[in-house]
Structures are given as structure tokens and as C-alpha cells.
Amino acid sequence: MTEPDKSRIGQQTAKVSSGLLKLLLAVLVFSASVLVLTLPEDENTGSISNPVKDQIANQTIYSECEFLTEDFEQTRLARQRAMNSVPLYYKRMDDASARLARQFQVFFEEIGRRSAAERANKSYSQPDADKMDNASVYLSVQSLSSPDFQFFRRIADDETAKQDFLQKVSDQILNKGVLAEKTRDSLPHDVRILIFDVVEGKIREFNPEPLTRILSENMAGVRAAELLIPRYRTRDTDEREQFKHRAAQLFSRFLTGGNLMPADDKTNAVREERKNEVKPLKRSFHIGDTLIKKQQKLTEEDLTLLKDYKAARLQLAGAKSSWGGKAEKAALCLVFLLFAILYIARIHPALFRDDRKIWLLGCIAVAALLANRIFAGLYRSLLCEQGNFTPQMVFMALPLGLASGLISVICGLRAAICVGLFVSGIASVALNNSFPVVVTGLLVSGLASVAGRNVSDYKKYFTALFLACTFSTLFTGGIFLMDEIAAGELDVLRDACVLSAATGVITATLALVFLFVLETIFDVSTNMTYLAFTDRNHPLLKRLQLEAPGTYHHSERVASIGEKAAGLIGANPLQVQACALFHDIGKLAAPGMFTENTGGGNPHQGLTPRESAEIIRRHVSFGLELARKNKLKKAIRLAIAQHHGTDFISFFYDLARKNASGEPPDERDFRYPGPLPDSKETVVLSIADFAEAVSRSTPGLTEEELRAKLFSILRTRAENGQLDHAPVTMAEIRIVIDSLVSSLTAMNHVRIAYPSFSRDERK
């Protein structure tokens, strides 16, 4: 098998291995997401075990689901309204009606008796003892004035007129019902009366009427008087009204007691029927509503409320634990996960190809999911049940900025926001599709990513993350709690401030702890890491200063000019600076064999070109050994290995070729081991390295000459494939070279020569 075939097979194997690792990670994250969503909740959380009447609640209970329960107060009011809508039932009594009708009949009989007595010139006397029940009529007739008596005598003598009047009294007054004056005055003015009677064993009901339209004794007397007015022959209106008034008083005495009797049994029966027709009214409770307050004494209504709440929770738990509910959650997790994978693969392909960092993202996502789940449970069990906070504020207690705050300093802004939104989406589904969680996660993830992205100090990182999480959480809390705050509930505002600050502290603290762990486990670097490695008191740098001062000085200059150039093309200046300081530590293997550490002469005199090339090449491999031994980060180790790529050691190769008498020398013996630079930072370091060496080896070059020489070297390297893996454009390379030329020209400027004076001249 040829070397190309072996290489191709190796690449295919690596791709398959990488794909399997990514698939395994996706399964891990998916499983963790589903686990977070389907973990069973404690059934006793947010409830009172076996509640009984008059028990004192030992905790405040907030609704964790939407449910309906009977609204006892509204049901009572509705039933009361239904009962009040029932009119008062009054029965028209036949015997009372006959008695009242008899009074009018007797009245006309007494009119006739008085008339007969007067025609016989006899005295109108009181009736016999057996007719004493009509004595009141006798007195009324006896007290009539002569004009009134003459009017009533004409009616009595006219049988047709008399019967017409008596019939109208029966039809228009007695049949409609007459209510006793005392009874009427005792009733509310807005009550309605329903009059009924019994005819041939059947109940006959009339339409309910307002009390004001029910005839009382006086009103019935006026109505009876009005029936006679058309027969009262006079044109004097006042006289007619006076007669009407006298007649009304007369007839009202005949109607005393009325003919209506209250039917309380009938009224109560109908009211009970109407009451039972009203179904219990329901009251809806939403997530976060207060059900029971701590130290509250439980009533029957509270027990019903808790019973309905428990049933709703069991129903919801059943829906969640059903296969349909689990499948729904799994599908949502899969959608979120696929979106995150496709986003990173499309927007950040270099990151997606890095198995180590992809696993890092997955582990951070899983840790953040578990942290959200844990803190949601702690918030509910420790804060809500003590009556201090409401469940609707749970979105303010979650460390939603943890994932984005961590990833932004390791992998960049876009990956941080993507994973942050993924974690927030899963947290939202876990909390019954909470919209506030999504909004808070969006804002917190964005601000946390931006705040911690370029921070280079652990203290500043903590502060930035704390402020970003605190104020973004407080802002969204203010939006979703605006109704309570506007209503003057200052306790809600206070709790929101406390909760936001606590969440900010917890998120920043967890981020620092996780950052230390991740830097160790995954060998990743952040700006804080690079800043720590720029400390010139590092043992390797101190050793380089003492054993290879020329190399150290070269590294310092490369770090200085490379840091400036990196910032101009969007590379990490701190990474370039740290890598530049350590890129040549391998020269400690033989410091004297490198010209920058010699005072003059040729240190390679007496060595073959191949031996000299091996010494030069070895500073890369030995540098990697020192880096691993001193626990330098992977980014620095890659810079040590890649800053020369697989370039030729051309001086010794040309010398070996001249000295060769037979076959030409093997090129592999005169190439650096590589690999090729594959990041912007390493490319900047590589260019800065040979740029500084050129400026040292050929002093006196002008800016244009130095620029031309650097472009010539870079062109040769590019033609040899040294930039094939470099993620830089020619425009960025031009910017880097211009920056390096400017910096080196300033460093190598010529100072003026100061004149020397003798002691005598100074005097």
C-alpha cells in the first residue's frame, strides 16, 4: 500500500471517528434534555398533606398549573340573585273576595233601606243583631251627606247601573287582587308579586307585577270611585274630585284586609328550585396565583380548592408522563438540538470540525440544563413554600446566562448565543412552556456573551457577568411583573431586585468554577489564561532570559509587533502575545547554536549541513516537550509546532546540495516537522517571527525595502503551500505586513550621535 493510500485511509478513518464522536455527543445532549424535561416531581411539593378543616397552613401554596375550581362566593351571589328574581307568591282567596263583594252588595242594600225609611218618614236605624257584621256599612251609609246619598240612591234604584258597577268591582278590583295596606307597607318597594288562584282544582297564575301596580286597600278604593265618576252629573271639576275622594275613602273601608294572602311555602319552593338550577360557578387559577397563604386557617372552601388543585396536578402529571407527553417533549428537544447543530455547522464550521470544542459545548449545555433544573427546584422548595416569593418569578432564579457566559470566552460570541438559546428553550419547556424564560434567556444570553467576550481578567470577568445577568434579569422581570409593580406592590419589586442580584452572583460564581474545571479537563484557553501566561516571571521565560537572552529578546519583539497586528484583523492579541513569548523555548536545548545568542563566529562550524539542520529542527520538538512538561496550553503548543510550518531550512539544504557528490540530500531532513498554521493567530505569529528576524539580519532597510522583502518571503512560502490551511485573506496579510513594517521601523530607528566633551571643555 502506497503512502497516499495510507494517508487517504487515515483521513477517512479520522472523519468516521469524528462523526461518531459528534453523534455520541448529540445523543448525550438529547438524553440530558429529555431527562431534564421528564424528571418526576415530588407530589407533596407545593401542597399540604391530608388537609383538614381548621388546620393551619404551614406554607404558602402557589398554583403550578392552570385549573378550575368552584367559586363559592360567586356561586352564592348567583344563587341569591336567582332566588331574588322569584316574585312573592300571593293567593287570591275566594272567601275573602266574596266577603269584599258582599260589602258592596250590602252597601247598596243599606242605601235602599235608608231610602225606604226616609220615604216612610221613619228613622234609619241600625240593622238587626244577626246582621251586625254589616254594621260598618250601616255607619258608612248613615254618615253619607245628602248629595252623596242621593247619588248612590240613583245607582241603587237603577238595577242595571248597580249591577254594572258591582261587576266592574269584581272584574277590575277583586279579581286582580287587593293587598292589605299594612302588608304592602312592609314589603320592599322593588319586590314583584305573582298572584295565583285555584279554579276547579287547577292553579292559575298571573304575570308577576311590581308592587307598585298591585292594588292596596286605598288604591282599590280609588279605583272603585273612578268607576262611578262617569255617572256623577256635574260640570264642576273640583266637586267631582271631592266626590271621588269621599267615595274612595268610603270604598277603601269596604276593602279592609284585601283578598290576597302570602303563599310563603309556594315562594320558598320556587326559590329553592331556581337556586338549584344555578350550577356552581368556576374560578380559573393560573400559574403563580396564590392558593393558600402561610398560617391561614383552612375552611371547607379551601379544602375544595386544594382537592381540585391536586386533581389538576395529577391530570397534568399524567399527561406529562404519558407516551404522548413524552414524545412531545422529545420532539421539542430534537428540534432545538437540530437547530443548534445546523447553526454551528453552518455559521461556525471551524468550530464544528473541532471535536474537542464540540464536546466542550455539549458538556457546558448539559451542565447548564442540570443547573437550571436544580435551581428551579431549589427556588420552589426553599423560597416559594416559605411564602417569600411567587412561582411566576422562577424565571428570575435560573442561571440562564451560565452557558453563554462560559462559551463566549472560549469559543466566541455566535456559539455562545446559540447554546444559550438552546438551554433557555429547554428550560422554557421544562417550566410549562414559560414565555418569560425564553425572553429572559434571549436577553441574558446576549448580554452575558458580549460582556464576558473580551475580558482578560478573572475579577473583571466575574463583575461583567454579574452585572450583565443581574440587570438583564431585572429588566425582563420588570416587564413581566409590571402589573403588580404598577399596582403598588413594592414587595414584588424588592423581591425582583434581590432575586436578580442573587442570580447574578450565582451565575458568575458558577461560571468561574466551571471555567477553571473546563480549562483543566479540555485544555482550552481564554483571555484570562493568555494573560496569565504573559507573566514574565513564568519559569520558562525566566530560564529563557538567563540561558538564551537573544532568543528572549527576539520573542519579546515578536510578541509586541504581533499583538498589534493581530488586533487589526480580528485575531486575538493576547493569544498572539502569549504564543510569541513561548514559541522559541525549544532553543533552550542548545542556546549557543542560534546566532542571536552568540557574540560572533559560526556556531555550526565543523558540523555537517544535515547535523546543523537537525539542531535547528529540534527546537520545535524540544519546545513541545518543554511545553507539555510545564503544562502550557494547547494553543501555545500548537503555535510552537506550527509557527515554522513545514518550511525549508533553505540555507543548510543549499549547502548540503552543493556538498553532495552523489544523490541529492533528502528534503525531509531539511524541513520543519509542522503542521501548517491553521489559525489567524499562528499565521500572524509566523509572519511576525520572520519579519523580526529579517529586520535584525539586514539592518538599514527602508520601509519599502523591508515591505518588499517580507512580501517576497511570504510569496515563496505561499507557493510552497505553507498558507494552505491558513484562514486568512490576502487583504488581511497585507494589513499584517503593513503593521509589522511600521512597528519594526519605529523600533529600529537611528538615534542621533551625541557629541563627547573632555573634562577641560566641560569646565
JOTAWO-V550989 format. One record per helix or strand of 2 or more residues. SS is the DSSP state (helix for helix, strand for strand). FROM is the first residue (numbers start at 1). LEN is the number of residues. Records with the same first field share a line. If there is no record, write none. Layout:
SS: FROM-LEN + FROM-LEN
This chain:
helix: 3-36 + 72-13 + 94-26 + 129-14 + 146-12 + 159-16 + 181-6 + 211-3 + 217-13 + 237-18 + 264-14 + 300-22 + 323-25 + 349-5 + 355-32 + 391-6 + 402-9 + 413-18 + 435-19 + 458-23 + 482-5 + 490-32 + 527-7 + 539-9 + 549-20 + 573-10 + 585-5 + 591-3 + 595-3 + 609-21 + 634-9 + 650-10 + 667-4 + 680-18 + 703-17 + 730-18 + 759-4
strand: 61-2 + 67-4 + 88-5 + 178-2 + 192-8 + 202-4 + 209-2 + 215-2 + 260-3 + 282-4 + 290-3
